[in-house]
Amino acid sequence: MGYTILFSYYEIVGEEAHLIDEYKLPVKERKESLETLLIEQNYKFIGNVDLWGFRTSKFMNIAEIIKIEADSRKDT
């Protein structure tokens, strides 16, 4: 089993955040490798087990480390 990152980009308008785009990183890695990547990109741990992010005055970027489920089909 591996992990990937789901990135979500939001625009901050007043007190509201509007989703601009989402992108799933097309890789399958160990969780620790993805955490290192996020740290290198200046993402901060937010408090949830797998939620990272950063915010400016106008934008918020969230990165969620998610499990990639194994294919449940078996060859017969």
C-alpha positions in Angstrom: 0.0 0.0 0.0 1.2 3.5 -0.8 0.2 7.1 -0.4 -0.2 10.2 -2.6 -1.1 13.8 -2.0 -4.4 15.6 -2.8 -3.7 19.3 -3.2 -6.6 21.8 -2.8 -6.2 25.4 -3.7 -8.6 28.0 -2.2 -9.1 31.7 -2.8 -9.9 33.7 0.4 -12.7 36.2 -0.1 -13.7 38.0 3.1 -14.5 35.3 5.6 -15.0 32.6 3.0 -12.7 30.2 1.1 -13.7 29.3 -2.4 -12.2 26.1 -4.0 -10.2 27.0 -7.1 -8.7 23.7 -8.1 -7.8 20.2 -6.8 -5.0 18.0 -8.0 -3.9 14.5 -7.0 -0.2 13.9 -7.3 0.3 10.9 -9.8 2.8 9.1 -7.5 2.7 6.2 -5.0 5.2 6.7 -2.2 5.8 6.0 1.4 4.0 8.4 3.8 7.3 9.6 5.3 8.6 10.6 1.8 5.5 12.7 1.1 5.8 14.4 4.5 9.4 15.3 3.7 8.3 16.7 0.3 5.7 18.9 1.9 8.1 20.2 4.5 10.6 21.1 1.7 7.7 23.0 -0.1 7.0 25.1 3.1 3.8 23.3 4.0 3.1 23.2 7.8 1.4 20.4 9.7 -2.1 21.6 10.5 -3.0 19.1 13.3 -5.0 16.4 11.5 -3.0 13.2 11.1 -2.5 13.8 7.4 -3.4 17.4 6.7 -0.8 20.0 5.8 -1.1 23.6 4.4 -0.1 27.2 4.3 -2.1 30.4 3.8 -1.4 33.9 2.5 -3.8 36.9 2.8 -5.6 35.8 -0.5 -5.0 32.1 -0.9 -4.9 28.9 1.1 -3.2 25.7 0.0 -4.1 22.4 1.6 -2.3 19.1 1.1 -3.9 15.8 2.3 -1.8 12.6 2.3 -4.2 9.9 1.3 -3.9 6.1 1.0 -3.9 4.5 -2.4 -6.0 1.4 -2.1 -4.7 -1.8 -3.6 -6.6 -3.2 -6.6 -9.1 -5.7 -5.1 -9.4 -7.7 -8.3 -7.5 -11.0 -8.3 -6.2 -12.8 -11.4 -7.9 -16.1 -11.8 
